[in-house]
Amino acid sequence: MTAPHYLVTGATGFVGGRLTRMILERGGTVTALARPSPRARLLRELGVRVVPGDLTTGRGIAEALQGADRVIHLAATLRARTPAGYWSVNRDGVARLVRAMATQRRPARLVLCSSLAAGPAISLYGASKRAGEQVAREHAAQVPAVILRPGIVYGPGEDALLPALLPMIRLGVVLKAGYGPRRYGMIYVDDLCAALLSATDHGPVLPPPDMPAAGRGPVPRVADAGPGLYPISDGNAYDWADICRALAQAAGCREPRILPVPMPAVHAVAVLAEVAARGAMPALNRDKVREMRRPDWTCTPDDAVRELGFAPATTLIRGFEAALAAPRPAR
C-alpha cells in the first residue's frame, strides 16, 4: 500500500508540529505550507516537503496540494488587533484553500480544525472560526470535509495557558476572571492529533448545503450539530480550581489559592495590556475577555468517540507533567 500523503497547514505551530511528527512516525509523508522560519527549517530536516506559501494571498496553495490525498487545516490567527486580522486567515484563508481543492479532479478529504469558540461565536476569534466552518459547508458538494472543534489544547510547546498560570502556581495564588463557576473542556495535544488523523479516514463528512441528513431535515447553513462536526475534549468538565490543582501537582507545588477578579477589572487590564504591547496582540486582550465572560466552555465528545474511534488517553495531570518536562521549542 502507498503511504498516505498529508498536506498540513500550520505545521510550524504548536499542534501542527506534534501532528507532523505523529504522521511521520506512522509512516506517512507530509507537505507543509509555511512561511520561512526556523521551525520550517526544522520540518525540512525531518523530511517534510515545505512549500513556501501564505494563506492570506493564496501563494503556494496549489503547489502544496499536489500529491496530497488528505488535508489537515490547522493554520489560524489566534490574536489580532482588528476584525480583518482574524477574517483574513480564519475565514478567507479557508476559502482560498477550499476553492483550490475544489478545482482538483478528485479533491482530497479535508479536516478543518476549528474551535469550541465557534459555537457561541461571542468573540471576534470565535466568529471568524465559525465563518471558516461556513466556507467548508458551502463547498461540501465539491470538497469532502470534516470539522473538529477542540476545547483548550495543552501539552508540550503550548505557549499561552502554562506560561500564564505557572508563575502564579509557584506563588501559591492564582487569579480567576469573574465570580461564580467557570467550566472548561480540555484536550491533550497528542489526543487531538490522533482525532485529526482519524477524521481523515473515518466518519461522515459535511452534507452538501440544504441536503436532508438522516431524517433530520435540511441541514442549516450554519450548524452546531450534525454529520461531519465533532466537538473534541477529554470528556471532563474542569473548573478553574481543577486546572490549577492539576498543574500544581504536576509542578510539585502546593494547591494554590484562587482569587476571583471582577470582570470590569479584567477588561481594564486587557485594555492596558493592548496599549502597552503596541505591536503584537497580547494574550490577555479585549477579545479574550469576551470569551472569559462565558461560564461554560465544555463539550461532549460522544459523536467523535462513536464515529471516529476517538479515545482520549491522557489525564490532565499527566498532560501537564509532559508539558513541563518538554524542552522549549525553537521559534
C-alpha positions in Angstrom: 0.0 0.0 0.0 1.1 3.5 -0.8 1.9 5.6 2.4 -0.7 8.4 2.8 0.5 11.8 2.0 -0.8 14.8 4.0 -0.9 18.5 3.4 -0.7 20.2 6.8 -1.2 23.9 7.1 0.0 25.4 10.4 2.7 22.7 10.6 5.1 25.1 12.3 2.7 25.7 15.2 2.1 24.0 18.5 -0.5 21.4 17.3 1.0 21.2 13.8 4.4 20.3 14.9 3.1 17.4 17.1 0.8 16.3 14.3 3.6 16.2 11.7 5.8 14.1 13.9 2.9 11.7 14.6 2.3 11.3 10.8 5.9 10.6 10.1 6.1 8.1 13.0 3.1 6.3 11.5 4.9 6.0 8.1 3.1 8.8 6.3 4.6 11.7 4.4 3.9 15.4 4.8 3.8 18.6 2.8 3.7 21.7 4.9 2.5 25.1 3.6 4.6 27.5 5.6 6.2 30.9 5.7 10.0 30.9 6.1 11.1 30.4 9.7 13.4 28.4 11.9 10.6 25.9 12.5 10.1 25.5 8.8 13.8 24.6 8.5 13.3 22.0 11.3 10.5 20.5 9.3 12.7 20.1 6.3 15.3 18.3 8.5 12.6 15.8 9.5 11.9 15.0 5.8 8.9 17.2 5.3 8.3 18.8 2.0 7.9 22.5 2.8 6.2 24.7 0.2 6.7 28.5 0.9 3.2 30.0 1.0 0.7 32.3 2.6 -3.0 31.7 3.1 -3.7 35.5 3.2 -2.6 35.7 -0.5 -3.1 32.1 -1.7 0.6 31.8 -2.7 1.8 28.3 -2.7 -1.6 26.6 -2.1 -1.9 24.9 -5.5 1.7 23.6 -5.4 1.2 22.3 -1.8 -1.9 20.4 -2.8 -0.1 18.3 -5.4 0.0 14.7 -4.4 -1.9 15.2 -1.2 -4.7 12.7 -0.5 -5.5 14.1 2.9 -5.5 17.8 4.0 -5.5 18.9 7.6 -6.0 22.6 8.0 -4.6 24.0 11.3 -3.4 27.4 10.4 -5.2 30.2 12.2 -4.9 33.6 13.7 -5.4 33.4 17.4 -4.9 37.1 18.2 -5.4 40.2 16.1 -5.9 43.9 16.6 -8.7 44.3 14.0 -11.6 42.1 12.8 -9.9 41.9 9.4 -6.8 40.4 11.1 -9.0 37.4 12.2 -11.0 37.1 9.0 -8.0 37.2 6.6 -6.9 33.8 7.7 -9.7 32.2 9.7 -12.3 32.7 7.0 -10.6 33.9 3.8 -7.6 31.5 4.2 -10.1 28.6 4.5 -11.8 29.9 1.4 -8.6 30.0 -0.6 -7.7 26.5 0.4 -11.1 25.0 -0.2 -11.5 26.7 -3.6 -8.2 25.4 -4.7 -9.2 21.9 -3.6 -12.5 22.2 -5.5 -10.6 22.7 -8.8 -8.9 19.3 -8.4 -10.2 16.3 -10.3 -10.5 14.3 -7.1 -10.3 16.6 -4.1 -8.7 15.2 -1.0 -10.7 14.8 2.2 -10.3 18.0 4.3 -10.2 18.0 8.1 -10.7 21.6 9.4 -9.6 22.2 13.0 -11.9 24.9 14.3 -12.6 25.7 18.0 -15.3 25.4 20.6 -15.3 29.2 20.4 -17.0 28.9 17.0 -20.1 27.6 18.8 -21.4 30.7 20.6 -19.1 32.9 18.5 -19.1 35.6 21.1 -15.6 36.8 20.3 -14.1 38.0 17.1 -11.9 35.0 17.0 -14.9 32.6 17.5 -16.9 34.4 14.9 -14.1 34.2 12.4 -13.6 30.4 13.0 -17.4 29.9 12.6 -17.1 31.8 9.3 -14.4 29.4 8.2 -16.6 26.5 9.0 -19.3 28.0 6.9 -17.0 28.2 3.9 -16.4 24.5 4.2 -20.1 23.9 4.4 -20.7 25.9 1.3 -18.2 23.8 -0.7 -19.2 20.5 0.8 -20.6 19.3 -2.5 -17.2 19.6 -4.1 -14.8 19.0 -1.2 -15.5 16.3 1.4 -14.8 17.9 4.7 -14.9 17.2 8.5 -14.8 19.9 11.2 -13.3 19.3 14.6 -14.0 21.8 17.4 -11.5 21.2 20.2 -11.6 22.8 23.7 -8.5 24.1 25.3 -5.5 22.3 23.8 -2.5 21.9 26.0 0.8 20.0 26.1 4.5 20.3 25.2 5.1 23.6 23.3 1.9 25.3 24.3 2.7 29.0 24.8 -0.4 30.6 26.4 -2.1 28.7 29.3 1.0 27.3 31.0 3.2 30.4 30.8 0.3 32.5 32.2 -0.6 30.0 35.0 2.8 28.6 36.1 4.2 31.7 37.8 1.0 32.1 39.8 1.0 28.4 40.7 4.5 28.8 42.1 3.5 31.9 44.1 0.5 29.9 45.5 -2.2 32.4 44.4 -3.9 32.2 41.0 -6.2 34.9 39.7 -9.6 33.9 38.2 -11.6 36.0 35.8 -15.0 36.8 37.4 -17.1 35.3 40.2 -19.1 32.1 40.1 -18.3 28.8 38.4 -16.3 28.6 35.2 -16.0 25.2 33.4 -13.7 24.2 30.6 -13.2 21.3 28.2 -9.5 20.3 27.8 -7.7 18.1 25.4 -4.1 17.0 25.4 -2.4 17.8 22.1 -1.5 14.3 21.1 -5.1 13.1 21.7 -6.3 15.9 19.5 -3.7 14.9 16.8 -5.0 11.3 17.0 -8.5 12.6 16.4 -7.5 14.8 13.5 -5.8 11.8 11.8 -8.8 9.5 12.5 -11.1 12.1 10.9 -9.1 11.9 7.6 -10.2 8.3 7.3 -13.4 7.8 9.3 -16.8 9.2 10.0 -19.3 11.1 7.8 -18.4 14.3 6.0 -20.4 17.5 6.0 -23.5 17.2 3.9 -23.9 19.5 0.8 -25.8 22.7 1.5 -29.6 22.1 2.1 -29.3 18.3 1.7 -31.5 16.4 4.2 -29.4 14.4 6.6 -30.7 11.1 8.0 -34.2 12.2 8.8 -33.1 15.5 10.4 -34.5 17.6 7.7 -32.5 20.2 5.7 -29.1 21.0 7.2 -28.9 24.7 8.3 -26.4 26.9 6.7 -24.6 27.3 10.0 -24.9 24.4 12.4 -23.7 23.4 15.9 -24.5 19.7 15.4 -24.9 17.2 12.7 -22.9 15.0 10.4 -19.2 15.9 10.0 -19.0 18.2 13.0 -17.2 16.9 16.1 -16.7 18.7 19.4 -13.4 17.4 21.0 -12.4 17.2 24.6 -11.3 14.5 27.1 -14.9 14.3 28.2 -14.5 16.0 31.5 -15.7 19.4 32.7 -13.0 21.2 34.7 -13.5 24.2 36.8 -10.7 26.7 37.3 -9.7 25.1 40.6 -9.4 21.7 38.9 -7.0 23.0 36.3 -4.9 24.9 38.8 -4.8 21.9 41.2 -3.6 19.5 38.5 -0.9 21.9 37.3 0.3 22.5 40.8 0.5 18.7 41.4 2.4 18.3 38.1 4.8 21.1 39.1 5.3 19.7 42.6 3.7 22.8 44.2 1.1 23.1 46.9 -2.5 23.7 45.9 -2.9 27.4 45.1 -5.5 29.8 46.5 -7.9 31.0 43.8 -8.5 34.7 43.9 -11.5 36.0 41.8 -11.1 39.3 39.9 -14.2 41.3 38.9 -14.7 41.2 35.1 -14.6 45.1 34.8 -11.1 45.0 36.3 -10.1 42.1 33.9 -11.4 44.2 31.0 -9.4 47.2 32.2 -6.2 45.2 32.5 -6.8 43.8 29.0 -7.1 47.4 27.6 -3.9 48.4 29.3 -2.1 45.3 28.0 -3.1 46.1 24.5 -1.9 49.7 24.8 1.4 48.6 26.3 2.0 45.9 23.7 1.7 48.4 20.8 2.8 45.7 18.3 1.6 42.1 18.5 -1.6 41.5 20.4 -1.1 40.3 24.0 -2.6 37.0 25.2 -4.9 38.9 27.5 -6.9 41.2 25.3 -10.5 42.5 25.0 -11.5 39.7 22.6 -10.2 37.1 25.0 -12.2 38.8 27.8 -15.4 38.3 25.8 -14.7 34.6 26.0 -13.8 34.8 29.7 -17.3 36.1 30.5 -18.9 32.8 29.4 -19.2 30.4 32.3 -19.2 27.2 30.3 -16.7 26.1 27.6 -17.3 22.3 27.8 -18.5 19.8 25.3 -19.5 16.1 25.0 -17.3 14.2 22.5 -19.6 11.2 22.2 -20.0 11.6 18.4 -16.2 11.5 17.9 -15.9 8.5 20.2 -18.6 6.6 18.3 -17.8 7.7 14.7 -14.1 8.5 14.7 -12.9 5.9 17.3 -11.7 8.9 19.3 -10.2 7.7 22.6 -8.5 10.3 24.7 -5.7 8.7 26.6 -4.1 11.4 28.7 -5.2 12.7 32.1 -4.9 16.3 32.9 -2.1 15.8 35.4 -0.1 13.5 33.0 -0.6 16.0 30.3 0.7 18.9 32.4 3.7 16.7 33.5 4.6 16.1 29.9 4.3 19.8 29.1 6.5 20.8 32.0 9.1 18.2 31.1 9.4 19.1 27.5 12.2 21.5 26.2 11.1 24.8 24.9 10.5 24.7 21.1 12.6 26.8 18.7 11.0 30.0 17.5 
